[in-house]
Amino acid sequence: MRIRATVAAVTGALALSAFAAPAAHAAPATPYTMNVSFSNLKIASSIKVGTTSKVSTAYSYTLTHGTDVKATAADFFTDAYLYRGSFADPSATVEGDDFATCKVATSTTLTCTGTIDVYPSDGDLTAADAGKWSLAAEATAFNGQNLSKPDLSKVGFKDQGAMGTTSLLRYSKLTTDAAPEPVKKGKTITVTGTLTRASWDYNKYYGYGAQSVQLQFAKKGSTTWSTLKTVKTDANGKLKTTVTASVDGAFRYVYAGVSTTAAVTSGGDAVDVQ
């Protein structure tokens, strides 16, 4: 994820340097509140993150600005981001690699799109980060100021939180194996499987224990799956149950997910009943 390079961070750094200066008696300059608002922020209801691959999730929103705001200027930046905790003092944020790209919709509105980017192998997340996050958007207008050392009194800034929520979920995997194959009608079929989920702390998949998983069956030639029973994973995420062979078909396990872990459906394993 991109470390937030907004004027909020610049303000803090310059404010500290101003206070540290021996002759600094006046309060350090701060950005003015820009005449900008945000609406219609949309993003996926959940973002599934595994252990190694970069995950990018698109967002979009509408930016409305006053006629005094040069929203199409090259030094006008805006984006959306995720945060946890209070909006004024978040405990964590997640952003994209780049700022949003905006198109003019009317003389006072822009339609903006961008991505939230997560790199799990870089340590962007830990297990404690799984669950609900809030959405916010922000915009900065440097108005021709030097980006590395601006006169903050001439820089405009606006941010807006509580624009919705999404969930960062640990990616999960699920397998199914039905045996023996083939099997005689009336005999016992043993259906095994394993439920694992991503560890963001160790960048590996581990068995997920004490989880309820549905065993489903579809007759050969049918796309309709019926739930046969619910099976719980053991401490290592293993599944095992038995059914009686009746007709040709396939078995699969289905996990509904929880607030921190994504839902997943295994592939079907076909059994020939003789």
N, C-alpha and C positions, 0 to 999 in steps of 0.2 A: 504494500500500500504506500501511497505517496505521503511523506511527512508533510503535514499541513504548512504550506508556504504562503499562507494568507497574511493580510495586513495585521491580523490579531497577533501573530507571532512577531512580526516586525515591530509592532507597537511595544511589546514587552521588552524586546532587546534594546530599543532606543530609549525607552523610559528608564531602564536601569542605567544606561550610560549617561543619561542626562542627570540623574540623581547622583551619580558618582563623580561628576565634574565638580571641582572645587568652587567655581563661581556660579553654580546652578542654584539660583534662589527661586526662580519662577517654576511653576509646574510644567512638565514636559508637554509638548504638543501631542494631541491625539487626533485621529481621523474624525471627520464630521459624519453625522448619520445621513447616509445617502437616501434619496427619495426613490426607494426600490422596495418591491414586495414580491413574494413568491407564492405560487399556487399550483394545484394539480400535480403535485409530486407523485410520480408513479414508479414503482419498482416491484420486482417479484416478491411474493409473500414470504418466500424463504430462499436462502442461499446455501447450497450444499457444498461443503468444503472437505476435500480429502486430505492426503498427507504430503503430496509432492507437487501436483500440477497447479499452475496459476488458475484462479477462478475469477472470471469477469462477468459482472451482472449489469445489464443496462438499466438506466433510469431516464426519466424525462420530467420536465416541469415547465411552467410558464413564468417568465420574469416580466413584471410590469414596472415601468420606470417613468419618472417625470420627464418633461421636455427639456429640463436642464441637465439631464444625465446623458453623457456620451457613451451609450451602451454598445455601440459598434466600434469603438476605438480599439486600437491594437493593445493598449495597456489597461483594458477593462477585462477583469477575470471573474468567472463565476463557476460554481460547482455545487453538487450535493454531496452529502456525506452521512455516515452513520455515527451515532454517539451513544454512550451509556452514562447513566447518572444524570445529574442536572444539566440542563442546556448551558447555563452560565458557567459551570465548572465541571465539565464531563470527566469521568474517570478514564475513558478511552474513546478514541475515534478511529474510523476506518474510511478511507477515501479511495480515489482512483489514481492511476498513474499520471493522468493529465486533467486539465480543466475541461469543463463542458464546452461543447460546440453549439453556438446559438444562431438561429436564423430569424430575420425580421418577419414578424407576423403582421403587426400594425405599426403606426408611428410611435406607439408607447409600449409595445409588447414584443417579447422574444420567445421563441420556443427553443428550449435548450435540451440537449441530450448528452449523456456521458456514461461512464462505467465506474462501478466500484470494483477494485482489483485487490485480490488477496493472494499472497504467496505463502502457503503454509510451511513450506520447507525453509523459509527464511525466518520462521519464528514469529510471524505476524499475530498468531492466535495461540491461546492456551485453552485447556478444557474449561476454565472458568468463563471464557468468552462465549460459550455456546448458549443460545437462547435469544430472547427478544432484544432488539436494538431500536432506537428511535431515529427518525429521519430529520435532517436539517438541510438548508441551502444558504449560500452566502455569495456576496459579490463585492469586489474591490475595484475602484476606479482610481488609478494613479494620476490621471489628468496631466500627463506630460512630465511628471516628476521622475527623478532618477530612481529606478527600482531598487537599487542597493542602498541608497541613502536619501530617501524622500523627505520633503517637508510634510510631516504628517498632517498638519493643519489644512493642507490642500488636497489631501487624499480622502476619498469617500469610501465608506464601508457600511454594509448592512448584512445582518444574518437573521435567520428565522428558524426556530426549532419547533418541535411537536407537530411535524407535518405528516406523521404516520409512523408505522412500525414495519419491521421485517425481522426475520429470524435467521441467525447464523447457525446452521446445523452441521453436526458431524456426519460425514458421509458414511453410509452403511453398505454392507455386502451380505448376501444370503445365498446359500446353496441348497440343493435338494438332490438326494440320491435314493431311488426306490429299487429294492432288490428282494428276491431274485428276478432276473429277466431272461427268458420268459418264466411264467409261473402257472401252475394248474389252478383252475377255478376252485374256489373254496379254501385254498391254501393261504398262508399268512404272507403278507408283504410288509417288509420293514422299511420305513421311510426315515432316513437320517438327513441331517443338514447342519450347517453352522452359520450363526449370525455374528458378524464382526462389525466394528465401527472404528473410524479414524481416531487416533490419538494425536492431537495437535502438539502435545508436549514432547512426544518421542518420534513422531512421523512414521508410525507403524499402525497396522490394524490389529486389534485385540478382540478376543471373544467377549460378547456382551451377554452377561448372565441375568437370570431372573426376569426374562422378557417373554411376554405372551405372543405367540406366533400362530397364525392360522394355517392348517393343512387344507389345501383345496384339491379338487379332482375335476377333470374334464374328460368326458367320453371321447373316444377316437372319432375324429371328424367334426367335433363340436368346438365352438369358441366360448362356450358358457362354462364358467367355473363355479363349482359348488363347494361350500365350506363343510368339511367333514368333522373337524374337531379343532380345539385350541391346545397347543403344546407349549410348555415353558422351557426356555433354554436353561442348561445347567450353568455352573459357575464359569465354565469355559466357553459359553455360547453354543454348546452342542445341543442338537435336537434329535430325538429318537422316539418313534411311535410305531404301532402296527395297525394294519387294516386287513380285511379279508378280500381276497381277489374275487372279482365278479365279472367285469367286462374290460375289454381293451381301453386304455386311456392313459392320461398323464397326471402326475402329481406335482404340486408345487407348494412352497411355503410363502406366506405373505406376512410382512411385518408392518404394522400401522404407524410406527414411529412414535416418538415422544417429543417433548418441548425442546430437547437438546440434540436429538438424533433423527436423521431423515428416515422416512418410510422406504421400504424396498420390497420388491417381489422377485423371487428367484426365477430362473428358467424352469420350464417343465421337464420332467423326466418320464418318458413314455414306458409303459409296461404292456407286454403282450400276454394276454390271458388265454390259456389253451384249455 
